[in-house]
């Protein structure tokens, strides 16, 4: 039976000076690489005027890719997305699940970004 790897990725972008522009650019890079936005969490506004945001993303990979390879590939993507968006402080957390057969990996449709 065919299996795929479902990945849930929580990304936190900290201390952004221009959050709408920076998150839009960051998110577009992820979307163009087949990541689906699952949830935008509440933003934190700091005393210095900067903003921190967290979001949950999902994607499936072929089961031939190891978790370590997925983390490496995605880490490179996140670094490119952060550089393009001018983000200096991002954190990521991965959750992995094996999906067997033709089961639908995500119960919800992708959340629309503000620019959609």
Backbone as ProteinMPNN parsed JSONL, in Angstrom:
{"seq_chain_A": "XXXXXXXXXXXXXXXXXXXXXXXXXXXXXXXXXXXXXXXXXXXXXXXXXXXXXXXXXXXXXXXXXXXXXXXXXXXXXXXXXXXXXXXXXXXXXXXXXXXXXXXXXXXXXXXXXXXX", "coords_chain_A": {"N_chain_A": [[0.844, -1.182, 0.0], [0.519, 2.205, -0.801], [2.213, 4.95, 0.72], [2.379, 8.226, 2.202], [4.146, 11.071, 3.527], [2.914, 13.183, 5.858], [3.358, 16.495, 6.713], [3.296, 18.818, 9.264], [3.98, 22.11, 9.845], [5.013, 24.485, 12.033], [5.549, 27.87, 12.034], [7.264, 30.596, 13.33], [7.611, 33.981, 13.083], [9.579, 36.443, 14.237], [9.651, 39.718, 15.716], [9.134, 41.58, 13.549], [9.459, 44.453, 11.516], [7.928, 45.442, 9.452], [5.358, 43.925, 9.165], [3.102, 43.142, 7.47], [4.008, 43.368, 4.787], [6.385, 41.826, 4.963], [5.486, 39.256, 5.87], [3.745, 38.61, 3.797], [5.483, 38.351, 1.585], [7.117, 36.275, 2.538], [5.196, 34.221, 2.953], [4.27, 33.821, 0.304], [6.469, 32.617, -0.904], [6.473, 30.132, 0.384], [3.946, 29.138, -0.409], [4.316, 28.949, -3.173], [5.924, 26.773, -3.211], [4.385, 24.569, -2.73], [3.375, 24.398, -0.119], [0.662, 24.493, 2.17], [-1.264, 26.846, 3.751], [-2.544, 26.435, 6.932], [-3.409, 27.593, 9.321], [-3.492, 30.836, 10.703], [-2.111, 32.219, 13.507], [-2.768, 34.24, 16.448], [-1.306, 37.449, 16.355], [1.527, 38.932, 18.027], [2.069, 42.067, 19.36], [4.761, 44.083, 20.014], [6.331, 46.232, 22.5], [8.18, 47.891, 21.235], [7.077, 48.33, 18.785], [7.406, 46.351, 16.918], [6.303, 43.23, 15.42], [5.317, 39.896, 16.102], [4.535, 36.84, 14.562], [2.757, 33.735, 14.225], [2.245, 30.772, 12.355], [0.574, 27.922, 10.957], [1.456, 25.412, 8.751], [0.979, 23.039, 6.07], [1.967, 20.07, 4.294], [2.463, 17.39, 1.974], [4.813, 14.742, 1.455], [6.638, 12.466, -0.632], [6.963, 9.128, 0.472], [9.534, 8.131, 0.303], [11.313, 10.055, 1.085], [13.243, 10.898, 3.861], [12.604, 11.948, 7.274], [14.668, 13.617, 8.142], [15.724, 14.512, 5.699], [13.53, 15.943, 4.711], [13.387, 17.956, 6.651], [15.833, 19.233, 6.145], [15.549, 20.103, 3.431], [13.276, 21.751, 3.68], [14.204, 23.55, 5.585], [16.169, 24.908, 4.107], [14.468, 26.138, 2.235], [12.977, 27.792, 3.979], [15.013, 29.481, 4.88], [15.683, 30.812, 2.474], [13.206, 32.052, 1.947], [12.977, 33.705, 4.202], [15.199, 35.395, 3.864], [14.469, 36.677, 1.474], [12.233, 38.047, 2.365], [13.261, 39.735, 4.224], [13.463, 38.915, 6.871], [14.801, 38.311, 10.041], [14.603, 36.694, 12.246], [13.391, 33.711, 12.622], [11.555, 30.819, 13.606], [11.073, 27.291, 13.532], [8.982, 24.393, 13.716], [8.521, 20.978, 13.391], [6.1, 18.455, 12.637], [5.456, 15.088, 12.035], [3.627, 12.664, 10.135], [2.573, 9.499, 9.024], [0.69, 8.745, 6.194], [-1.509, 6.418, 4.994], [-2.361, 4.764, 1.934], [-4.969, 6.205, -0.057], [-5.901, 8.185, 1.576], [-7.158, 11.367, 2.575], [-4.918, 13.858, 3.375], [-5.263, 16.35, 4.656], [-7.875, 17.897, 6.381], [-9.035, 20.303, 5.915], [-9.441, 23.028, 3.615], [-6.89, 24.996, 2.081], [-5.997, 27.943, 3.822], [-6.769, 31.234, 2.866], [-4.432, 33.72, 1.97], [-3.808, 37.156, 2.92], [-3.379, 38.576, 0.589], [-4.637, 37.196, -1.406]], "CA_chain_A": [[0.0, 0.0, 0.0], [1.286, 3.441, -0.93], [2.141, 5.863, 1.864], [2.989, 9.547, 2.069], [4.486, 11.698, 4.793], [2.22, 14.451, 6.106], [4.178, 17.362, 7.557], [2.738, 20.062, 9.795], [5.106, 22.991, 10.135], [4.676, 25.726, 12.728], [6.581, 28.879, 11.783], [7.13, 31.841, 14.075], [8.435, 35.086, 12.588], [9.662, 37.334, 15.396], [10.149, 41.097, 15.705], [9.088, 42.166, 12.208], [9.205, 45.893, 11.495], [6.908, 45.664, 8.415], [4.799, 42.567, 9.138], [2.235, 42.81, 6.332], [4.856, 43.166, 3.618], [7.324, 40.726, 5.185], [4.785, 37.978, 5.904], [3.223, 38.349, 2.464], [6.594, 37.835, 0.76], [7.507, 34.987, 3.119], [4.136, 33.253, 2.678], [4.219, 33.531, -1.128], [7.534, 31.647, -1.199], [6.003, 28.817, 0.84], [2.833, 28.734, -1.264], [4.848, 28.558, -4.481], [6.615, 25.492, -3.04], [3.351, 23.573, -2.415], [2.927, 24.394, 1.276], [-0.701, 25.0, 2.312], [-1.493, 27.511, 5.022], [-3.632, 25.812, 7.675], [-3.925, 28.48, 10.368], [-2.734, 31.986, 11.179], [-2.369, 32.403, 14.929], [-2.826, 35.635, 16.867], [-0.02, 38.163, 16.333], [1.955, 39.644, 19.235], [2.637, 43.387, 19.084], [5.724, 44.377, 21.072], [6.428, 47.637, 22.92], [8.988, 48.663, 20.289], [6.345, 48.454, 17.531], [7.581, 45.182, 16.061], [5.234, 42.245, 15.509], [5.673, 38.486, 15.93], [3.397, 36.046, 14.1], [2.926, 32.293, 14.079], [1.296, 30.161, 11.433], [0.684, 26.487, 10.781], [1.461, 25.049, 7.336], [0.966, 21.601, 5.822], [2.38, 19.576, 2.983], [2.811, 15.97, 1.947], [6.012, 14.354, 0.725], [6.762, 11.061, -0.969], [7.475, 8.381, 1.624], [10.962, 7.833, 0.133], [12.096, 11.104, 1.752], [13.333, 10.733, 5.317], [12.286, 13.157, 8.043], [15.856, 14.475, 8.137], [15.815, 15.145, 4.38], [12.447, 16.926, 4.654], [13.799, 19.082, 7.491], [16.914, 19.939, 5.447], [14.985, 20.773, 2.253], [12.386, 22.81, 4.148], [15.049, 24.552, 6.232], [16.742, 25.73, 3.029], [13.374, 26.961, 1.723], [12.681, 28.824, 4.975], [16.113, 30.458, 4.854], [15.507, 31.639, 1.268], [12.002, 32.873, 2.133], [13.284, 34.728, 5.207], [16.107, 36.367, 3.255], [13.696, 37.445, 0.506], [11.273, 38.897, 3.08], [13.958, 40.586, 5.179], [13.228, 38.423, 8.23], [16.05, 37.899, 10.687], [14.373, 35.821, 13.385], [12.299, 32.774, 12.418], [11.677, 29.522, 14.264], [10.185, 26.307, 12.915], [8.768, 23.15, 14.45], [7.963, 19.993, 12.471], [5.383, 17.271, 13.105], [5.364, 14.149, 10.925], [2.635, 11.598, 10.248], [2.496, 8.658, 7.828], [-0.669, 8.585, 5.682], [-1.557, 5.21, 4.167], [-3.338, 4.693, 0.864], [-5.446, 7.43, -0.684], [-6.555, 9.029, 2.583], [-6.935, 12.815, 2.431], [-4.045, 14.235, 4.487], [-5.71, 17.566, 5.332], [-9.331, 17.96, 6.424], [-9.493, 21.639, 5.555], [-8.798, 23.627, 2.453], [-5.87, 25.979, 2.438], [-6.456, 29.265, 4.23], [-6.344, 32.261, 1.921], [-3.606, 34.779, 2.529], [-4.418, 38.47, 2.786], [-3.223, 39.102, -0.762], [-5.383, 36.381, -2.364]], "C_chain_A": [[0.89, 1.247, 0.0], [1.124, 4.311, 0.318], [2.809, 7.187, 1.517], [3.282, 10.076, 3.466], [3.766, 13.038, 4.865], [3.074, 15.249, 7.082], [3.352, 18.575, 7.968], [3.911, 20.889, 10.288], [4.58, 24.258, 10.806], [5.841, 26.683, 12.544], [6.263, 30.115, 12.606], [8.126, 32.845, 13.517], [8.426, 36.153, 13.676], [10.186, 38.723, 15.022], [10.232, 41.706, 14.301], [8.751, 43.65, 12.304], [8.094, 46.24, 10.504], [6.16, 44.336, 8.202], [3.934, 42.234, 7.939], [3.057, 42.512, 5.089], [5.748, 41.936, 3.805], [6.618, 39.37, 5.181], [4.215, 37.631, 4.54], [4.312, 37.753, 1.574], [7.018, 36.447, 1.226], [6.484, 33.912, 2.743], [4.078, 32.878, 1.202], [5.302, 32.532, -1.53], [7.099, 30.25, -0.783], [4.89, 28.283, -0.06], [3.346, 28.251, -2.62], [5.637, 27.249, -4.425], [5.681, 24.438, -2.448], [2.989, 23.446, -0.943], [1.548, 25.032, 1.325], [-0.86, 25.61, 3.705], [-2.713, 26.899, 5.691], [-4.256, 26.758, 8.693], [-2.958, 29.628, 10.611], [-3.099, 32.18, 12.642], [-2.32, 33.891, 15.269], [-1.429, 36.249, 16.906], [0.249, 38.808, 17.692], [2.58, 40.962, 18.811], [3.493, 43.772, 20.283], [5.789, 45.882, 21.349], [7.216, 48.495, 21.941], [8.317, 48.802, 18.915], [6.525, 47.283, 16.584], [6.475, 44.17, 16.345], [5.824, 40.848, 15.326], [4.41, 37.722, 15.543], [3.77, 34.574, 14.073], [1.867, 31.775, 13.123], [1.603, 28.672, 11.312], [0.509, 26.167, 9.301], [1.45, 23.533, 7.211], [1.396, 21.268, 4.418], [2.616, 18.079, 3.092], [4.055, 15.768, 1.092], [5.925, 12.872, 0.403], [7.415, 10.336, 0.204], [8.948, 7.991, 1.486], [11.845, 8.874, 0.811], [12.074, 10.854, 3.257], [12.944, 12.041, 6.008], [13.454, 14.128, 8.039], [16.0, 15.203, 6.808], [14.735, 16.22, 4.222], [12.813, 18.159, 5.468], [14.881, 19.897, 6.788], [16.374, 20.742, 4.272], [14.125, 21.967, 2.685], [13.171, 23.912, 4.845], [15.699, 25.477, 5.211], [15.692, 26.66, 2.439], [13.061, 28.097, 2.693], [13.765, 29.892, 5.013], [16.006, 31.381, 3.643], [14.319, 32.578, 1.423], [12.267, 34.003, 3.119], [14.194, 35.801, 4.626], [15.354, 37.261, 2.28], [12.758, 38.437, 1.193], [11.945, 39.829, 4.086], [13.697, 40.2, 6.624], [14.531, 37.914, 8.825], [15.84, 36.856, 11.773], [13.146, 34.944, 13.114], [12.611, 31.483, 13.167], [10.705, 28.571, 13.583], [10.125, 25.055, 13.772], [8.013, 22.19, 13.536], [7.215, 18.898, 13.229], [5.167, 16.382, 11.885], [4.313, 13.081, 11.213], [2.641, 10.816, 8.945], [1.02, 8.484, 7.464], [-0.657, 7.389, 4.73], [-2.641, 5.324, 3.105], [-3.707, 6.052, 0.302], [-6.151, 8.35, 0.299], [-6.189, 10.49, 2.362], [-6.112, 13.295, 3.622], [-4.52, 15.444, 5.281], [-7.229, 17.652, 5.239], [-9.883, 19.302, 5.99], [-8.811, 22.095, 4.28], [-7.789, 24.646, 2.937], [-6.502, 27.32, 2.784], [-5.949, 30.276, 3.216], [-5.462, 33.274, 2.632], [-4.275, 36.12, 2.264], [-4.362, 38.992, 1.359], [-4.014, 38.315, -1.804], [-6.711, 37.005, -2.708]], "O_chain_A": [[1.886, 1.315, 0.72], [0.04, 4.396, 0.895], [3.684, 7.255, 0.655], [2.736, 9.59, 4.457], [3.986, 13.918, 4.032], [3.465, 14.75, 8.137], [2.782, 19.269, 7.125], [4.738, 20.408, 11.063], [3.799, 25.006, 10.218], [6.984, 26.35, 12.858], [5.14, 30.619, 12.585], [9.33, 32.592, 13.483], [7.373, 36.704, 13.998], [11.035, 38.878, 14.144], [11.256, 42.271, 13.915], [7.876, 44.054, 13.07], [7.388, 47.231, 10.696], [6.321, 43.698, 7.162], [4.025, 41.119, 7.426], [2.824, 41.51, 4.413], [5.852, 41.101, 2.906], [7.102, 38.429, 4.553], [4.204, 36.459, 4.163], [4.079, 36.758, 0.888], [7.249, 35.554, 0.411], [6.848, 32.833, 2.276], [3.854, 31.711, 0.881], [5.077, 31.692, -2.402], [7.328, 29.286, -1.514], [4.895, 27.108, -0.428], [2.859, 27.253, -3.15], [5.979, 26.681, -5.462], [6.127, 23.525, -1.753], [2.349, 22.468, -0.556], [1.284, 25.999, 0.611], [-0.614, 24.947, 4.712], [-3.791, 26.846, 5.098], [-5.467, 26.74, 8.91], [-1.749, 29.42, 10.712], [-4.278, 32.294, 12.976], [-1.876, 34.702, 14.457], [-0.489, 35.647, 17.424], [-0.677, 39.18, 18.412], [3.509, 40.984, 18.004], [3.02, 43.787, 21.419], [5.356, 46.695, 20.532], [6.958, 49.692, 21.821], [8.922, 49.333, 17.984], [5.864, 47.224, 15.546], [5.798, 44.24, 17.371], [6.715, 40.642, 14.502], [3.347, 37.93, 16.127], [4.937, 34.213, 13.921], [0.742, 32.273, 13.085], [2.729, 28.228, 11.534], [-0.461, 26.594, 8.674], [1.861, 22.825, 8.13], [1.224, 22.05, 3.483], [2.929, 17.564, 4.165], [4.314, 16.51, 0.145], [5.226, 12.117, 1.078], [8.315, 10.872, 0.849], [9.555, 7.559, 2.466], [13.013, 8.601, 1.084], [11.017, 10.629, 3.847], [12.957, 13.106, 5.392], [13.251, 15.338, 7.941], [16.358, 16.381, 6.784], [14.996, 17.285, 3.663], [12.579, 19.285, 5.029], [14.85, 21.127, 6.83], [16.696, 21.921, 4.124], [14.236, 23.057, 2.123], [12.836, 25.088, 4.71], [15.772, 26.688, 5.422], [15.973, 27.828, 2.171], [12.897, 29.242, 2.272], [13.467, 31.077, 5.161], [16.212, 32.589, 3.761], [14.403, 33.756, 1.077], [11.831, 35.133, 2.9], [13.984, 36.99, 4.868], [15.571, 38.473, 2.257], [12.514, 39.528, 0.678], [11.268, 40.629, 4.732], [13.707, 41.056, 7.509], [15.272, 37.172, 8.18], [16.794, 36.197, 12.185], [12.01, 35.363, 13.342], [13.771, 31.107, 13.337], [9.645, 28.985, 13.113], [11.083, 24.704, 14.46], [6.981, 22.551, 12.97], [7.629, 18.469, 14.306], [4.747, 16.856, 10.83], [4.127, 12.651, 12.351], [2.707, 11.411, 7.869], [0.203, 8.122, 8.31], [0.117, 7.357, 3.774], [-3.702, 5.903, 3.34], [-2.863, 6.943, 0.196], [-6.926, 9.213, -0.114], [-5.054, 10.811, 2.008], [-6.551, 13.159, 4.764], [-4.21, 15.555, 6.467], [-7.803, 17.502, 4.161], [-11.079, 19.425, 5.725], [-7.741, 21.606, 3.917], [-7.845, 25.097, 4.081], [-7.43, 27.772, 2.115], [-4.811, 30.177, 2.758], [-5.729, 33.64, 3.777], [-5.21, 36.203, 1.466], [-5.221, 39.779, 0.96], [-4.064, 38.717, -2.967], [-7.468, 36.447, -3.503]]}, "name": "protein", "num_of_chains": 1, "seq": "XXXXXXXXXXXXXXXXXXXXXXXXXXXXXXXXXXXXXXXXXXXXXXXXXXXXXXXXXXXXXXXXXXXXXXXXXXXXXXXXXXXXXXXXXXXXXXXXXXXXXXXXXXXXXXXXXXXX"}
